[in-house]
Amino acid sequence: MIFHFDLIGTGLVTEAADHEFEDAVAATEFADKLAAELSMAEPELAREGYMVRVKDDQGEEVYRAELNNVLH
């Protein structure tokens, strides 16, 4: 099943990528990892409340992973 991953925050939606996963659980686990990596690489996005949104192949939102405000 194809899942769509977007970076969303402060009125901005950036279509990041599409990936195929066995199910929504695997897609949400990937979203959590992606959010953690983005938090480390781009801490200003975490401070501004950005999230990774997951949508299924029908365009329905199935999950949001918040970027963590990680102190460096």
VEXDREN-2710 file (C-alpha; in Angstrom, 1 decimal):
% VEXDREN-2710
k/r/px/py/pz
1/MET/0.0/0.0/0.0
2/ILE/1.3/3.5/-0.9
3/PHE/1.4/6.1/1.8
4/HIS/2.1/9.8/1.3
5/PHE/4.3/11.8/3.7
6/ASP/4.0/15.6/4.0
7/LEU/5.8/18.1/6.2
8/ILE/3.2/20.5/7.6
9/GLY/3.3/23.5/9.9
10/THR/2.4/27.2/10.2
11/GLY/0.1/27.0/7.2
12/LEU/2.6/25.3/5.0
13/VAL/2.3/21.9/3.4
14/THR/5.3/20.3/1.7
15/GLU/4.7/17.0/-0.1
16/ALA/7.8/15.1/1.0
17/ALA/7.6/11.6/-0.4
18/ASP/5.6/8.5/-1.2
19/HIS/6.6/5.1/0.2
20/GLU/5.1/1.7/0.0
21/PHE/4.5/-0.2/3.3
22/GLU/2.7/-3.3/4.2
23/ASP/0.2/-1.5/6.5
24/ALA/-0.5/1.7/8.3
25/VAL/1.4/0.6/11.4
26/ALA/4.7/0.4/9.4
27/ALA/3.9/3.8/7.8
28/THR/3.4/5.4/11.2
29/GLU/6.6/3.9/12.6
30/PHE/8.4/5.4/9.6
31/ALA/6.8/8.8/10.2
32/ASP/8.0/8.7/13.8
33/LYS/11.6/8.0/12.7
34/LEU/11.4/10.7/10.0
35/ALA/10.1/13.2/12.5
36/ALA/12.9/12.4/14.9
37/GLU/15.5/12.7/12.2
38/LEU/14.1/16.1/11.0
39/SER/14.1/17.3/14.6
40/MET/17.8/16.7/14.9
41/ALA/18.7/18.0/11.4
42/GLU/16.3/21.1/11.5
43/PRO/15.6/22.0/15.1
44/GLU/13.9/25.2/14.1
45/LEU/11.1/23.2/12.4
46/ALA/10.5/21.5/15.8
47/ARG/10.4/24.8/17.6
48/GLU/7.8/26.1/15.1
49/GLY/5.5/23.0/15.7
50/TYR/6.0/21.2/12.4
51/MET/4.7/17.6/11.9
52/VAL/5.0/14.8/9.5
53/ARG/1.5/13.9/8.1
54/VAL/0.8/10.4/6.7
55/LYS/-2.0/9.9/4.2
56/ASP/-3.1/6.6/2.7
57/ASP/-3.5/6.0/-1.0
58/GLN/-7.1/7.4/-0.9
59/GLY/-5.7/10.7/0.5
60/GLU/-7.1/10.1/4.0
61/GLU/-5.0/11.3/6.9
62/VAL/-4.0/8.3/9.1
63/TYR/-1.4/9.8/11.4
64/ARG/0.6/12.9/12.4
65/ALA/4.1/12.7/14.0
66/GLU/5.2/15.8/15.8
67/LEU/8.8/17.0/15.4
68/ASN/10.3/17.0/18.9
69/ASN/11.8/20.2/20.2
70/VAL/15.3/18.7/20.8
71/LEU/17.9/20.8/22.6
72/HIS/21.3/20.8/21.0
END
